[in-house]
Amino acid sequence: MRIYNTLTREKEELIPQEEGHFKIYACGPTVYNYIHIGNARPICVFEVLRRYLEYRGNKVTFVQNFTDIDDKIIKKANEEGTDYLTVSKKYIEEYWKDADGLNVGHATVHPLATENMDEIIHIIADLLEKGYAYVAENGDVYFRTKKFDEYGKLSHQPLDDLQSGARISVGEMKEDAMDFAVWKAAKEGEPYWEAPWSKGRPGWHIECSCISMKHLGEYLDIHCGGIDNAFPHHTNEIAQSESYIGHHWCNYWMHVMHLNTASGKMSKSKGEFLTVSLLEQKGYDPLCYRLFCLQSHYRRNLVFTWDNLDNAAGTYQKLLTKIAALKPGDGEIDEDAVAVLREKFNAALGNDLNTSLAITALYDVLKYKTNDATKLFVLDDFDKALSLDLCK
């Protein structure tokens, strides 16, 4: 299988460091609100990646975190007169409702940031000892980007170029505008954890480094996320992780492009977004939206309109109707036909996870000159990777 590696800007053969075993980390949601359908796109894509690797006979250890302590979560808790635990628990439960509707299965493990404070504090202490981090006067801890020579290698921008737009915000006490927080000292009334340098909580980037290394070790095969995570989130993860372990960390970086609407990229911060549950309220099966996502290649921006979703819903229903008309007892399984059809399917997903061509391969099955039993067998087989409930 070949995938596009953001780190090298090339399609590369996907080779795990341990034969037959892929270790994958995907950035999960910050649980201060519902996920919107833009968030759902990469979730569906990476779940197909996991399923397809397993379909091809590999073992996959797949880790996806939940950020359950963050400025946005604290703000939400204050607005609602509650606490961060109540907010994070509520939206983790809402995430699973949406994920279940989209046929997105559980990862191998879904760690919480708050479950890993000891490990996070240990990594920060090590970065401080090595001089990669420093404690500011207010108790915040920042990472020194200039000390990491390869900073910016994922976004392919030298540090000098990145610095041009960097600013020090009010309340920050950085040595340099590009330095980023690995620990935030608690303000009055905020939740906190005890650390040798201050009471506080981790920055966003450090939790992903910590959780990945805790569950997947110091050598990661694939790191996944939306394209907006490439900088600064994943760039900062690389800097702090490789400074901590002292060697190259992750071989493949896989990013999904944006879901756009007429007004631009869908964003929670704008306060205008659509959720999976809202689609359901409007009468759409969430699997129509899964198909809508898979009909487009993940490295292309996807434009959401209600007409586009209606087209996907119509396509999905027609597909199910044609499959339902097939007769299970119509003949023996034609192994030669299975081999030919699988070759097309594998050629699609094996070439940079081209789900669009994989959907086309479903129609190839329906048109192929073989018996219905064989067609049903192959469609059910392909659905192990696509998870569209084709033969329900």
N, C-alpha and C positions, 0 to 999 in steps of 0.2 A: 504494500500500500504506500502511496505517495501523498504527502500533504504539503501545503504551502507553509513555510517556516518564516514567521515575521522576523526572526533574528538574522536570517541569511538572505531573505527576500527571494527565496527559490523554493521550488517544489523539491522535496527530498524523500528518499526512501525511508519509511518509518521503521526504525530498527530499535527495539527495546534493549536496555543495558543488560537485562536478564532475559535470556531466550524464552520466548513464549509468555512473557509476563510484562504487561504495560502498567506503569505507575502514572496516574493522571491526577492533576489537581485543577479544580475549577473554582473561580471566585464566586462565592454565593452572595445572597442579598444581604443588605443592611436592613434589618427588620424593624423599620419605623413606620411602614405603610404597606399597602398591598403592592405586589409586583404588577407592573403594567405589561401590556402585550409586547412591548419592545424588550423588556427583560426576559420574557418568555421565549423569544426567538433563540438566543444562544443556549438557553437551557435545553430546548428541544434538539438543537444541532449537536451539542456535546453528548446528549443521551444517545443519539443515533451513532455517534462515534464509538461510544462504549459498547453499545449493542452489536455494532458491526465487527469490532475487534473480537468480541466473544463469539459471534457467529462464525468467524474464521478460525475458531478453536483456541484462541488465546485466553489466558487469565488476565483479568483487569482489576487492579485495585484503584478505585475511583473515590477521591475525597473532595467533598464540597462543604465549605464552612457556612456558618451563619454569623454575621457580625451582630452581636447582641448587646454591645455597649458602644456608644458613639454619640457625638454631639447632637446629631439629628434625633436620636432616640431619647436623649435627655430632654431636648426641646419639646418633643411630642408628649413626653410624660408630664412636663410642667404645664403644657397647654391643657391636658386632660385631667390634671389634678391627681395623678397616680405616680407610679414609679417605673423605672426602666425595665424591671423584670416583667411587670404586667404588660407593658407595651410589646416587648420582644416576644413574649410567649404568645400573645394574641396574633401577631403577624407571622410567626412561624407556623401556627395552626392554619392561618389563611393561605400561606404559601403551599402547604400540603394539599389543601382543597383544590387549588389551581393546578398543582403538579399532577394530582390524581386524575383530574379531568383531561389533562393533556397526555395521559399515559406515560408520564415521566416517573420512572421508578426511583427508588432510594439509591443513593450512592453507597459504597461500602461502609462509609462512616460520614456523619454530618456533625463535626465538632463545633462547639460554641467558643467564641473568643474568651468568655468568662471562665471556661473550664480549663484554660491553659495559661493562667496568670504566672504560675511558678516558672514555667518554661520560657515565657516571654521575658520575664524579669531576668532570668539567667542569660538569655541571648543579649539583652541590652547591657548587662553588666560586663559581658565579654567584649562587646563593641566599645564600651567605655575604657576598659583596660587596654585595648589595642590602639586607642586613640582615634577610632572611627566615629566616635560619638562624644558629646560633651554635655554637661549639665549647665543650663542657663540659670541666671540669678533667681528666676521665679520658680525653679524646680522642674521646668520642662527639660526633656532630653532631646537633642537634635543629632542627626547623622551628618557628618562632614562629607558632602558630595565630592569636594575637590580631592579628598584623600583616596577616593576610589577611581583609579585611572580610566576605567572603561565605562564610566557613567554616561548613559545615553546611547549605549550600543544597540539597544532594542529599537529605539525610535530613529536610529541612524542620524542623530543630531549631536554634534560636539557640544560640550558643556558651555562653551562661550556663546553659541547660538541660543541655547536654552536659557541662559542667564539674561538675555536681552529683555525678555518679558517678565522676569521674576521680580517680585516685590516683597518687602517685609510688612506684614499686616500689623495693625494696632495690637499691642499686647505681646507680640513675639519678640524674643531677645536672641536672635540668631547672629552667628558670626558672619554668615553669608546668606544672601537672599535665596539661593538654591537649596540650602540645608532644609531637611524635612524632619518632622517630629516623629520620634519613636516612642515617646512617653509624654503625656500631658498632665501637668500638675492639676489637681482638683481645685476648682473654685468653690467658694462657700456654698454649702447645701448640695453639692454634687456627690454622686457615689464615687468611691475610691478604693484602691488596694494599696497596701503598704509596700514600699520599695525602699532600698537603702538611700536613695537620693531624694525622694518625695512621695507623698501620698498622691495617687492619681490613677490613670488608666492608660492603656497602650494607644499609640497612634494606629491608624487603619492599616498601614502597610505591614507593620511588624507581625501582626497576628497571622497573616497568610504565610509568611516565611516560616514562622514557628510551627503552625499547624501542619503545613506540608512536610517539613523535615521530621516532625514527630511521628507522623503516620506513614511517610513514604521514604524516609531516609535522606541522606545527603546528595543523592543522585536521582533527579526527577526526569522522567521521559517526556511528558507533555504537560504544559501549563496552558489552560484555556481561559478565555474571557472575551468580553466585548471589546471592540476596537478602541473605545474610549478609555479602556484600562491600560493600554500599551504605555501611555505616558499620562500622569506620572506613576500610577500605581505599580505596574509591573516593572517599570524602570527602577523604581525605588526598592522593590522586592529583590531584584537581582543584586543591586548594590549592597544591601544589608546582608543578604544571604551569603554571597560569595566572600564578603569581608569576614563574616563569622566562620565559615567552614574552610576558607582558604583555597578553594578550587572552583572550577566551572560547576554550575549547579544544574541547569535544565537544558536539554538538547533541542526541544521543539516548542515553539510558541505559536499558538493557534488562536486567531482572533476573528470574531464574527462582526460583520459590518452592521450599520445602523438600520433600524426600522424608522422610516420617515413618514410623516403625514404632509398634508398641504402646507402646514405652518412650520415644518422642519422636523428635527429629531424629537421623538417622544421623550419627555423628561418629567420626573416627579417634581423637580424643583420649580417647574413652571406652573404646577398645579393643574395641568390639563393632560390627563392620560386615560387610556382605556384599560380596563382589567378583564381578565378571563371571565370572571363572574358576571361582569356587565354584558359580555358577549352572550353568555348563557341566558341572562335575563331577556335578551333580545331574540332568543330562540335559536341561537347557533350552537351546534355541538362543538365543544372545544377541539375535537379531533379535526374539524374543518379548518380551524386555525393552525393546528399542527401541519396539516397538508399544505395550507397556504405558505407556511414557512419553508417546508421541504421542496416546494415547487420551484424555489429560487436557490441559486448557489449561495452559500454562506458568505462568500467574499464579494458579494454585490449588495449594495444598499437595496432594501426592500421597501416599496411604497405601499402603505396601507390606505385603502379607501374602502367604503362599504361595498362599492361595485366589485372591487377585486376580491373581497371576502365572499360576496355572493357567488362569484364565479367559482371560487374554490369550493364553496358549499355544494354548488350544483355538480361540480366534477366529482366530489366525494360521494354524493348520493348516487350518481350514475354508475360509478365504479362499484359501489356496494350492490346495486341492483343487478349489474351484469354478473358479479361473482355469485350472488344468491341464486341466479338461474342455472348455475352449473350443477351437474348431477354427480354426487360423490361416488356412486357405484358404477359409473360409466367407464369400465375397462380397468386394466392393470396399469401400474405406474410404469411409464415409458422412461427408462433411465437415460436413454440417449437424448431425449427431449429435455429432461431435467438438466443434463450436463450443458447443453447448448444455451438454455435460458439462464442458468446460473453464471455462465461465462459473461453474458451481457451485464447481468446485475453486478457481478464483482468488478467488471471493467469500469462501471459507473462509480460505485462507492470507493473502489480502490484508487481512483484518480482524483485525489483531493476531495474526497467525500462529496461527490457530485450527486446530491440527492435529487436534483431535477431530472437527470438521466435515469436515476433509479426508479423514479415514478413512471417515466416513460417505459421502463422495462416491465412494469406491471401490465401495460397495454400490449406489449409484445407477447406476454404469456397468454392473454385472452385471445389474441389473433393467431397464435401458433397452431399448426395443424397437428393436434394430438387430442387425446381424449380428455373428458372433463375431470376425471380422477387425477390425472397428471397435473392439469392446470391448478386444481385446488391444492394439491400437494405443494407445488412450487410457490403459489401465492402465500400459503401459510408459512412456508419456509422463509420467503423474503420478508414477511411481516415480523419475523423474529428480530430483524434489524430496524424496520421502519415503525413498528408498533402503532399501526393505524386501525387495528381491529378489523381487518379485511374479511376474515372468514368467520365472523361471530354468528 
